[in-house]
């Protein structure tokens, strides 16, 4: 479960564009952070964001939101939720292939 990967004191911080999309500005604690992904993360894909692990949500090949993870001692301790288009355009994003994808 996602909660097992999160530090109990994790903080998720959303940028202003993500807040405009309906996200709270800050979410604290593993259960609360996991809850923000419940039902929403199904369309998200694992990615490297500036060389670090994260996830992105893209529509028609354009990234709309990126979640940039900070990992310490094997646990996610901080997530930056980035939705501002100028910020997203400046990120080095590599969407990772998953086992669920098949060639048509």
C-alpha positions in Angstrom: 0.0 0.0 0.0 1.1 3.6 -0.6 1.0 4.4 3.1 3.8 2.0 3.7 6.1 4.0 1.4 5.3 7.3 3.2 7.1 8.7 6.2 4.6 9.2 9.0 5.4 12.9 9.1 5.4 13.4 5.3 4.3 16.8 3.9 2.8 17.3 0.5 3.0 20.9 -0.7 1.0 22.1 -3.8 2.0 25.1 -5.9 -0.5 27.8 -6.6 -1.6 26.3 -9.9 -2.3 23.0 -8.2 -4.3 24.8 -5.5 -6.3 26.5 -8.3 -7.1 23.0 -9.6 -8.6 22.1 -6.2 -5.7 20.7 -4.2 -5.1 21.9 -0.6 -1.9 24.0 -0.3 -0.4 21.6 2.3 -1.2 18.1 3.5 0.5 16.5 6.4 0.8 12.9 7.6 1.0 9.5 5.7 -2.8 8.7 5.9 -3.8 12.2 4.7 -1.3 12.3 1.9 -2.2 8.8 0.7 -5.9 9.9 0.8 -5.1 12.7 -1.6 -4.1 10.1 -4.2 -7.0 7.8 -3.6 -8.9 7.4 -6.8 -6.9 10.1 -8.5 -3.6 8.4 -9.1 -4.8 5.7 -11.5 -4.0 7.9 -14.5 -0.6 8.9 -13.0 2.6 7.4 -14.4 6.0 6.8 -12.7 8.6 9.2 -14.0 12.0 10.6 -13.4 11.8 14.3 -12.5 15.2 16.0 -12.8 16.7 12.5 -12.3 14.7 11.7 -9.2 11.7 9.5 -8.6 8.2 10.9 -9.0 4.9 10.6 -10.8 3.2 12.6 -13.5 -0.3 13.0 -14.8 -0.3 13.7 -18.6 -3.1 14.4 -21.0 -2.4 13.9 -24.7 1.3 13.6 -24.0 1.4 17.0 -22.1 2.3 16.8 -18.4 -0.4 18.6 -16.4 0.8 17.7 -12.8 4.1 16.4 -11.5 4.7 15.0 -8.0 8.4 15.3 -7.1 9.3 13.0 -4.3 12.0 13.5 -1.7 13.1 10.1 -0.3 15.1 9.5 2.9 15.9 6.2 4.4 13.6 4.4 2.0 10.5 6.5 2.8 9.0 9.4 1.0 9.3 12.4 3.3 8.2 15.3 1.1 6.2 15.7 -2.1 6.1 18.8 -4.2 2.9 18.9 -6.3 3.7 21.0 -9.4 1.1 22.2 -11.8 2.4 25.6 -13.0 3.0 25.2 -16.8 6.2 27.3 -16.7 7.6 25.1 -13.9 6.6 21.9 -15.7 8.2 23.1 -18.9 11.5 23.6 -17.1 11.6 20.1 -15.6 13.6 17.3 -17.1 10.8 14.6 -17.3 11.2 11.0 -18.3 8.0 8.9 -18.1 8.9 5.4 -17.2 7.4 2.4 -18.9 5.3 0.1 -16.6 4.6 -3.6 -16.9 0.9 -2.8 -17.5 1.6 -1.2 -20.8 1.6 -3.4 -23.9 2.5 -2.8 -27.5 -0.6 -2.6 -29.7 
